[in-house]
Amino acid sequence: MKEFKVLGIIPARGGSKSVPRKNIKKLAGKPLLSYVLTAAKKSRFLTDLVVSSEDTEILAVAEKYGGKDVLLKRPKEL
């Protein structure tokens, strides 16, 4: 049987209207994004993982908790 590849994509927008920059707000001492990254990296179903954001600070947090291979800087208009 052929093995499938599954890409997990975590969109992390910096300009949220309700709670700006919520992805890097602390929850129990860690950024909210760190919990999502930790869970995604532990998944046995995902073979690849990407965090997509227009915000460099969010991408820095993603790098700290998920590694360099998960970052995708997108233009602000997207």
DSSP file (Angstrom, degrees, kcal/mol; ACC not computed):
  #  RESIDUE AA STRUCTURE BP1 BP2  ACC     N-H-->O    O-->H-N    N-H-->O    O-->H-N    TCO  KAPPA ALPHA  PHI   PSI    X-CA   Y-CA   Z-CA
    1    1 A M              0   0    0      0, 0.0     2,-0.2     0, 0.0     0, 0.0   0.000 360.0 360.0 360.0 137.9    0.0    0.0    0.0
    2    2 A K        -     0   0    0      1,-0.1     2,-0.4     0, 0.0     0, 0.0  -0.536 360.0-123.2 -76.7 136.9    1.3    3.5   -0.9
    3    3 A E        -     0   0    0     -2,-0.2     2,-0.2     1,-0.0    -1,-0.1  -0.649  24.2-139.4 -82.7 133.6    2.0    5.8    2.0
    4    4 A F        -     0   0    0     -2,-0.4     2,-0.4     2,-0.0    -1,-0.0  -0.587   4.0-138.7 -89.7 152.7    0.2    9.1    1.9
    5    5 A K        -     0   0    0     -2,-0.2     2,-0.5    42,-0.0    41,-0.1  -0.936  16.5-164.6-108.7 136.1    1.6   12.5    2.8
    6    6 A V        -     0   0    0     -2,-0.4    41,-2.4    39,-0.1    42,-2.0  -0.981   5.0-154.1-126.4 122.5   -0.5   14.9    4.9
    7    7 A L  E     -a   48   0A   0     -2,-0.5     2,-0.5    40,-0.2    42,-0.2  -0.835   4.7-155.2 -97.8 125.0    0.3   18.6    5.2
    8    8 A G  E     -a   49   0A   0     40,-2.7    42,-2.6    -2,-0.5     2,-0.5  -0.870   9.9-164.2 -96.9 130.4   -1.0   20.4    8.3
    9    9 A I  E     -a   50   0A   0     -2,-0.5    42,-0.2    40,-0.2    40,-0.0  -0.968   7.3-168.4-119.5 125.1   -1.4   24.2    7.8
   10   10 A I  E     -a   51   0A   0     40,-3.1    42,-2.2    -2,-0.5     2,-0.5  -0.912  10.0-156.7-112.3 103.3   -1.7   26.5   10.8
   11   11 A P  E     -a   52   0A   0      0, 0.0     2,-0.5     0, 0.0    42,-0.2  -0.697  11.9-176.1 -79.3 125.6   -2.8   30.0    9.7
   12   12 A A        -     0   0    0     40,-3.1    43,-0.4    -2,-0.5    42,-0.3  -0.791   5.4-166.7-127.5  88.0   -1.8   32.5   12.3
   13   13 A R        -     0   0    0     -2,-0.5     3,-0.4    40,-0.2    10,-0.4  -0.539  12.4-158.7 -78.4 136.1   -3.0   36.0   11.5
   14   14 A G  S    S+     0   0    0     -2,-0.2     7,-1.4     1,-0.2     2,-0.4   0.747  82.6  63.7 -83.7 -25.4   -1.5   38.9   13.4
   15   15 A G        +     0   0    0      5,-0.2    -1,-0.2     6,-0.1    -2,-0.0  -0.234  65.5 164.1-100.1  45.7   -4.3   41.3   12.8
   16   16 A S        -     0   0    0     -2,-0.4     5,-0.0    -3,-0.4    -2,-0.0  -0.344  31.0-147.6 -60.0 140.4   -7.3   39.7   14.5
   17   17 A K  S    S+     0   0    0      2,-0.1    -1,-0.1     1,-0.1    -2,-0.0   0.863  92.7  41.1 -79.9 -37.5  -10.1   42.1   15.0
   18   18 A S  S    S+     0   0    0      1,-0.3    -1,-0.1     0, 0.0    -2,-0.0   0.940 135.3  10.0 -79.4 -47.7  -11.5   40.7   18.3
   19   19 A V  S >  S-     0   0    0      0, 0.0     3,-1.4     0, 0.0    -3,-0.3  -0.812  84.7-139.3-133.4  91.9   -8.2   39.9   20.1
   20   20 A P  T 3  S-     0   0    0      0, 0.0    -5,-0.2     0, 0.0    -3,-0.1  -0.238  83.2  -0.2 -56.2 134.1   -5.2   41.4   18.3
   21   21 A R  T >  S+     0   0    0     -7,-1.4     3,-1.6    -8,-0.1     4,-0.4   0.807  80.1 157.0  58.7  34.6   -2.1   39.2   18.1
   22   22 A K  G X   +     0   0    0     -3,-1.4     3,-0.9     1,-0.3    10,-0.4   0.771  60.2  71.6 -61.6 -26.3   -3.9   36.5   20.1
   23   23 A N  G 3  S+     0   0    0    -10,-0.4    10,-2.4     1,-0.3    -1,-0.3   0.749 106.0  36.7 -64.1 -23.2   -1.6   33.8   18.7
   24   24 A I  G <  S+     0   0    0     -3,-1.6    -1,-0.3     8,-0.2    -2,-0.2   0.358  88.2 117.3-111.3   4.7    1.2   35.1   20.8
   25   25 A K  S <  S-     0   0    0     -3,-0.9     7,-2.0    -4,-0.4     2,-0.2  -0.465  73.0-106.9 -67.5 144.3   -0.8   36.0   23.9
   26   26 A K  E     -C   31   0B   0      5,-0.2     2,-0.4    -2,-0.1    -1,-0.1  -0.534  34.7-178.0 -79.4 138.1    0.3   34.0   26.9
   27   27 A L  E >  S-C   30   0B   0      3,-3.1     3,-1.4    -2,-0.2    -2,-0.0  -0.957  80.3 -15.5-134.4 113.3   -1.9   31.2   28.3
   28   28 A A  T 3  S-     0   0    0     -2,-0.4    -1,-0.0     1,-0.2    -2,-0.0   0.873 132.5 -50.9  55.6  38.6   -0.6   29.5   31.4
   29   29 A G  T 3  S+     0   0    0      1,-0.2    -1,-0.2     0, 0.0    -3,-0.1   0.366 123.8  86.5  87.8  -5.3    2.8   31.0   30.7
   30   30 A K  E <  S-C   27   0B   0     -3,-1.4    -3,-3.1    -5,-0.1    -1,-0.2  -0.936  85.0 -96.3-127.6 151.5    3.2   30.0   27.0
   31   31 A P  E >>  -C   26   0B   0      0, 0.0     3,-1.2     0, 0.0     4,-0.8  -0.358  33.4-121.7 -62.6 143.4    2.0   31.6   23.8
   32   32 A L  H >> S+     0   0    0     -7,-2.0     4,-1.1   -10,-0.4     3,-0.9   0.873 111.8  59.9 -52.9 -41.0   -1.3   30.2   22.5
   33   33 A L  H 3> S+     0   0    0    -10,-2.4     4,-2.5     1,-0.2    -1,-0.3   0.811  93.5  65.5 -59.7 -31.5    0.4   29.2   19.2
   34   34 A S  H <> S+     0   0    0     -3,-1.2     4,-2.4   -11,-0.3    -1,-0.2   0.856  98.5  52.8 -62.8 -34.6    2.8   26.9   21.1
   35   35 A Y  H <X S+     0   0    0     -3,-0.9     4,-2.1    -4,-0.8    -1,-0.2   0.907 110.6  46.7 -67.3 -41.5   -0.1   24.6   22.2
   36   36 A V  H  X S+     0   0    0     -4,-1.1     4,-2.6     2,-0.2    -2,-0.2   0.926 114.0  48.0 -66.0 -44.6   -1.3   24.2   18.6
   37   37 A L  H  X S+     0   0    0     -4,-2.5     4,-2.7     2,-0.2     5,-0.2   0.910 110.6  51.1 -63.1 -43.1    2.2   23.5   17.3
   38   38 A T  H  X S+     0   0    0     -4,-2.4     4,-1.3    -5,-0.2    -1,-0.2   0.925 113.2  45.1 -60.9 -45.1    3.0   21.0   20.1
   39   39 A A  H  X S+     0   0    0     -4,-2.1     4,-0.8     1,-0.2    -2,-0.2   0.912 113.6  49.6 -65.7 -42.8   -0.2   19.1   19.3
   40   40 A A  H >< S+     0   0    0     -4,-2.6     3,-0.8     1,-0.2     6,-0.2   0.900 109.1  51.8 -64.9 -40.4    0.3   19.2   15.6
   41   41 A K  H 3< S+     0   0    0     -4,-2.7    -1,-0.2     1,-0.2    -2,-0.2   0.784 109.2  51.3 -67.8 -26.1    3.9   17.9   15.9
   42   42 A K  H 3< S+     0   0    0     -4,-1.3    -1,-0.2    -5,-0.2    -2,-0.2   0.616  84.4 114.6 -83.6 -13.0    2.8   15.0   18.0
   43   43 A S    <<  -     0   0    0     -4,-0.8     3,-0.1    -3,-0.8    -3,-0.0  -0.328  56.1-155.3 -62.2 134.2    0.1   14.0   15.5
   44   44 A R  S    S+     0   0    0      1,-0.2    -1,-0.2    -2,-0.0    -4,-0.0   0.539  91.4  58.6 -84.3  -6.1    0.7   10.6   13.9
   45   45 A F  S    S+     0   0    0    -40,-0.0     2,-0.4     2,-0.0    -1,-0.2   0.743  88.1  80.0 -93.9 -26.8   -1.3   11.6   10.9
   46   46 A L        +     0   0    0     -6,-0.2   -39,-0.2     1,-0.2     3,-0.1  -0.694  45.2 177.2 -88.2 130.3    0.6   14.7    9.8
   47   47 A T  S    S+     0   0    0    -41,-2.4     2,-0.3    -2,-0.4   -40,-0.2   0.695  74.4  23.7 -98.0 -25.1    3.8   14.2    7.7
   48   48 A D  E     -a    7   0A   0    -42,-2.0   -40,-2.7     2,-0.0     2,-0.4  -0.959  66.6-160.8-139.2 155.5    4.5   17.9    7.2
   49   49 A L  E     -a    8   0A   0     -2,-0.3     2,-0.4   -42,-0.2   -40,-0.2  -0.999   5.9-176.3-143.7 136.4    3.5   21.1    9.0
   50   50 A V  E     -a    9   0A   0    -42,-2.6   -40,-3.1    -2,-0.4     2,-0.5  -0.998  13.9-156.4-134.3 135.6    3.5   24.8    8.1
   51   51 A V  E     -ab  10  71A   0     19,-5.2    21,-1.9    -2,-0.4     2,-0.5  -0.967  18.1-162.4-106.6 123.0    2.7   27.9   10.0
   52   52 A S  E     +ab  11  72A   0    -42,-2.2   -40,-3.1    -2,-0.5     2,-0.3  -0.923  23.5 144.1-110.8 124.7    1.6   30.7    7.7
   53   53 A S  E     - b   0  73A   0     19,-1.9    21,-2.0    -2,-0.5   -40,-0.2  -0.993  48.1-146.9-155.3 154.8    1.6   34.3    8.9
   54   54 A E  S    S+     0   0    0     -2,-0.3     2,-0.5   -42,-0.3    22,-0.1   0.490  82.1  90.0 -93.3  -7.8    2.2   37.8    7.7
   55   55 A D     >  -     0   0    0    -43,-0.4     4,-1.9     1,-0.1     5,-0.1  -0.808  62.8-158.0-100.0 120.6    3.6   38.7   11.2
   56   56 A T  H  > S+     0   0    0     -2,-0.5     4,-1.8     1,-0.2    -1,-0.1   0.824  93.8  54.9 -67.9 -31.0    7.3   38.3   11.8
   57   57 A E  H  > S+     0   0    0      2,-0.2     4,-1.9     1,-0.2    -1,-0.2   0.895 107.9  49.1 -69.1 -38.9    6.8   38.1   15.6
   58   58 A I  H  > S+     0   0    0      1,-0.2     4,-2.4     2,-0.2    -2,-0.2   0.908 110.7  50.8 -64.2 -41.4    4.3   35.2   15.3
   59   59 A L  H  X S+     0   0    0     -4,-1.9     4,-2.3     1,-0.2    -2,-0.2   0.849 106.7  54.7 -66.0 -32.8    6.7   33.4   12.9
   60   60 A A  H  X S+     0   0    0     -4,-1.8     4,-2.1     2,-0.2    -1,-0.2   0.904 109.3  47.2 -65.3 -40.9    9.5   33.9   15.5
   61   61 A V  H  X S+     0   0    0     -4,-1.9     4,-2.1     2,-0.2     5,-0.2   0.912 111.4  51.5 -64.9 -42.1    7.3   32.2   18.2
   62   62 A A  H  X>S+     0   0    0     -4,-2.4     4,-2.3     1,-0.2     5,-0.6   0.894 109.2  50.6 -61.3 -39.9    6.5   29.4   15.7
   63   63 A E  H  X5S+     0   0    0     -4,-2.3     4,-1.6     3,-0.2    -1,-0.2   0.914 109.7  50.5 -64.1 -42.2   10.2   28.9   15.0
   64   64 A K  H  <5S+     0   0    0     -4,-2.1    -2,-0.2     1,-0.2    -1,-0.2   0.888 123.6  28.8 -62.7 -40.0   10.9   28.7   18.8
   65   65 A Y  H  <5S+     0   0    0     -4,-2.1    -2,-0.2    -5,-0.1    -1,-0.2   0.584 135.7  24.2-100.4 -11.6    8.2   26.1   19.4
   66   66 A G  H  <5S-     0   0    0     -4,-2.3    -3,-0.2    -5,-0.2    -2,-0.2   0.585 102.0-111.6-130.2 -15.0    8.0   24.3   16.0
   67   67 A G    ><< -     0   0    0     -4,-1.6     3,-1.3    -5,-0.6    -2,-0.1  -0.094  35.9 -75.9  98.0 160.1   11.3   24.7   14.2
   68   68 A K  G >  S+     0   0    0      1,-0.3     3,-1.5     2,-0.1    -1,-0.1   0.791 117.7  70.7 -63.8 -31.0   12.4   26.5   11.1
   69   69 A D  G 3  S+     0   0    0      1,-0.3    -1,-0.3    -3,-0.1   -20,-0.2   0.502  92.3  59.4 -70.2  -1.9   10.9   24.0    8.7
   70   70 A V  G <  S+     0   0    0     -3,-1.3   -19,-5.2   -20,-0.1     2,-0.3   0.352  80.3 108.2-107.4   6.7    7.4   25.1    9.5
   71   71 A L  E <   +b   51   0A   0     -3,-1.5     2,-0.3   -21,-0.2   -19,-0.2  -0.677  33.1 171.0 -97.6 138.7    7.5   28.8    8.6
   72   72 A L  E     -b   52   0A   0    -21,-1.9   -19,-1.9    -2,-0.3     2,-0.5  -0.875  18.6-154.2-141.9 107.3    5.8   30.5    5.6
   73   73 A K  E     -b   53   0A   0     -2,-0.3   -19,-0.2   -21,-0.2   -21,-0.1  -0.703  18.8-169.5 -83.0 125.4    5.8   34.3    5.5
   74   74 A R        -     0   0    0    -21,-2.0    -2,-0.0    -2,-0.5     2,-0.0  -0.801  28.8 -93.2-114.1 157.2    2.9   35.5    3.4
   75   75 A P    >   -     0   0    0      0, 0.0     3,-1.5     0, 0.0    -1,-0.1  -0.342  34.3-118.9 -64.8 149.2    2.1   39.0    2.1
   76   76 A K  T 3  S+     0   0    0      1,-0.3   -22,-0.1     2,-0.2   -21,-0.0   0.825 110.4  63.9 -59.8 -33.4   -0.1   41.2    4.4
   77   77 A E  T 3         0   0    0      1,-0.3    -1,-0.3   -23,-0.0   -23,-0.0   0.688 360.0 360.0 -68.8 -15.4   -2.8   41.4    1.7
   78   78 A L    <         0   0    0     -3,-1.5    -1,-0.3   -24,-0.0    -2,-0.2   0.440 360.0 360.0 -91.4 360.0   -3.4   37.7    1.9
